[in-house]
Amino acid sequence: MEISKSAYAQAFMISFSFTIIGVLLKINHIGNATIILSIGLISTLIYIIIGIKEVNSSTKIEKSEKIMWTVGFIFFSFITALVYLFSGRKRII
């Protein structure tokens, strides 16, 4: 099963947008902020899963680099996602 090339970028942008909007609503004590933050969290999990799946199914990189990307996605998801989206993805896929 191949993941579309833009699914990762779309999930990342949705996550980023909903998280920022949810935080702003939560700070201003506006209703439904929890729901919007939950959508941001779910889409964060989606782009992490897509990224890990793409990295681990790649044949262009070594096993040690796959482990590095996987650990990065799990523990430093936002930073790793930015690096992967703008520089690493072209080389890995």
C-alpha positions in Angstrom: 0.0 0.0 0.0 1.5 3.2 -1.1 0.8 6.5 0.7 0.2 9.5 -1.4 3.1 11.9 -1.6 1.1 14.8 -0.2 -0.6 12.8 2.7 2.3 13.5 5.0 2.4 17.2 4.2 -1.3 17.5 4.5 -1.4 15.7 7.9 1.4 17.9 9.1 -0.2 21.2 8.1 -3.6 20.1 9.5 -1.9 19.2 12.8 0.0 22.5 13.0 -3.1 24.6 12.1 -5.5 22.9 14.5 -2.9 22.9 17.3 -2.2 26.6 17.0 -5.9 27.5 16.7 -6.7 25.2 19.7 -4.0 26.8 21.9 -5.2 30.3 21.0 -8.8 29.4 21.8 -7.7 27.7 25.1 -5.7 30.7 26.2 -8.6 33.0 25.5 -11.0 30.6 27.3 -13.2 30.2 24.2 -15.4 27.1 24.0 -14.6 23.9 22.0 -10.9 24.5 22.3 -10.5 20.9 23.6 -12.1 19.5 20.5 -9.8 21.4 18.2 -6.8 20.5 20.2 -7.9 16.8 20.0 -8.1 17.0 16.3 -4.6 18.5 16.3 -3.3 15.6 18.4 -4.9 13.0 16.2 -3.5 14.5 13.1 -0.1 14.7 14.8 -0.3 10.9 15.4 -1.2 10.4 11.8 1.8 12.3 10.4 4.1 10.5 12.9 2.8 7.1 11.8 3.0 8.0 8.1 6.6 9.3 8.6 7.7 6.2 10.5 6.1 4.0 7.8 7.8 5.8 5.0 11.2 5.7 6.7 11.1 2.1 7.6 9.9 1.0 4.2 12.7 2.9 2.4 15.4 0.9 0.7 17.6 4.0 0.1 18.9 4.4 3.7 20.7 2.2 6.2 19.1 0.6 9.2 20.9 2.9 11.7 19.4 6.0 9.9 16.0 4.4 10.0 16.3 4.0 13.7 17.5 7.6 14.1 14.4 8.9 12.1 12.1 6.6 14.1 13.4 7.8 17.5 13.2 11.4 16.2 9.6 11.0 15.2 8.6 9.5 18.5 10.5 11.9 20.9 10.9 15.1 18.9 7.9 14.9 16.5 7.6 18.5 15.5 11.3 19.2 14.8 11.8 15.9 13.1 8.7 16.4 11.0 10.0 19.8 9.8 13.4 18.4 8.9 11.9 15.4 7.2 9.4 17.4 5.3 11.8 20.0 3.9 15.0 18.0 3.4 15.0 14.4 4.4 11.9 13.1 2.5 13.3 13.8 -1.0 16.3 11.6 -0.2 14.5 8.8 1.7 11.5 8.1 -0.6 
